[in-house]
Amino acid sequence: MAEQATLKRSRQREAIMAFLKTRKDHPTADTVYQEIRNIIPNISLGTVYRNLSLLSDRGEILRLPCDGKVDRFDADTTPHYHFICMECGCVQDIELPYAGQIDLAANQKFDGIITKHNLLFEGLCRDCSCKTEI
């Protein structure tokens, strides 16, 4: 993989990254914007979106597309799995070993090169499952 060009230092980008590192709830861009405004009052929503996209494109954060809903963001870029609640929309990490052997098996059936996979589990979180009878 080619070395990524060094980016000019950005106070906004650093604040966004620092904020994401404190969160385990995989916030939306709007949530990031609302929080960063407390630190940098004149930041625009567009600046937050551009920086989240840049960080995601560079592999410094994960962008989690959530079934046609708003994207969520995760500072933990290690291979891991996620769960989304179909009732309240919360996104959580699932502590499950990453199954790299799936990539190997898929490569045997695919005319190309597979380097990783993403798996999103769906259902009801603990709070919503207590409220709903299945």
N, C-alpha and C positions, 0 to 999 in steps of 0.2 A: 504494500500500500504506500502511495506517495506521501511524503511528509506534508502535513497541513501548514499553510502559510501562517505566520505569526500575526495575530490580530493586534491592532492598537488597543491599548487599555481603555476600558469604558466603565465609568462609575455605575451606570445603569445596569450593564451586563453583570458586573460583579455583585451588585445588590440583588439582582434576580437569582443568580447562582447561589449566593449565600442564603437567601430565603428558601430556595428549593431544598437545600441541604438540611434544613431544619424540619422539613415536612415529610410525613409518611402517608399522607392522605391523597397524594397525587392531584394537586390543585389544578384548576382550569386557568387559562390566561387571564380571565376576569378576576379571579381570586388573587393571582399574582399581582395584577395591576392595582387592585384595592390596597394590598399590603405595601407594595413598593411606594405608593403615593404617600404613605406615612413617613417615608424616609426621604423621598425625592418628590416633593409636592407638584412640581411642574412636568413630571414625566407624562407622556401621552400613552394611550392604549396602543397606538400603532407602534411606538417604540418598544413596548413590552412584547407585542406580537413578533416584531422583526427580530428582537434578541432571542426570544424563545425558538424561533425558526432557525436562526443562526446556530445557537447552541445545540439544537437537535441535529441539524445537518452536519455539524462537526463531530457528533457522537459524544458530546459532553453531558447531554441529558437525553432521556428517552421521551419521545412523543407517543402517547398511547391513544390511538383512535378508538373511541368507545362506541361501536355499533351505530354509527351515523349521528351520534350526539357530539357534544363539544370534546375536543381533545383534552387529555390530561397530561401532566408532565411529572417526570420522576428524575431526581438527581442520581439515583442508583442505576448505573449503567451495566452492572454485572448481569449476566444472563439469569433471569428469574421469571416467574409466572405471576399473573395478576387475576384478580376476581373482580367482577363488577356486579353490583346488586341491581337487579332489574326493577326493583321497587323505588329505592331512594337514590340510586345512581352512585353510591360510594364506590371507590376503587381501593382495593387492598392488595398487598403482596401476599402470595401463598408460599409458605416455607416448604418447598418441594425441590429436591435436587434437579438441576437442569438436565434434561435427557438428550445429550448430544448424539446418542445412537440413532435418534429419529432422523437427524440430518444425514447420517450415513445411509440409512435405509431408504430415505427419500431420494438420495443421489443415485441409487441403483435403479430407480424407476423413472428418473427424470433426465431428459436430454439437455443438460446444462450443468451448472454448478450451484449447489445450495450451500450456503455458508452459515445459516442460522435459521431459527424458526421463532415465531411468536405464538403464544397460546394464551387466550383470554377465557377464563372460566366465568360462567354466568349463573345466577341463581338469586337467592335471598340471603342477605347478610344476617348476622345473629339477631340484631334488633328487629329487622323486618320479619324474620321467620318466627319470632315470638309473637308478633302481632297478627300473623296470617296463618290460617290452617292450610296445610298442604294436602 
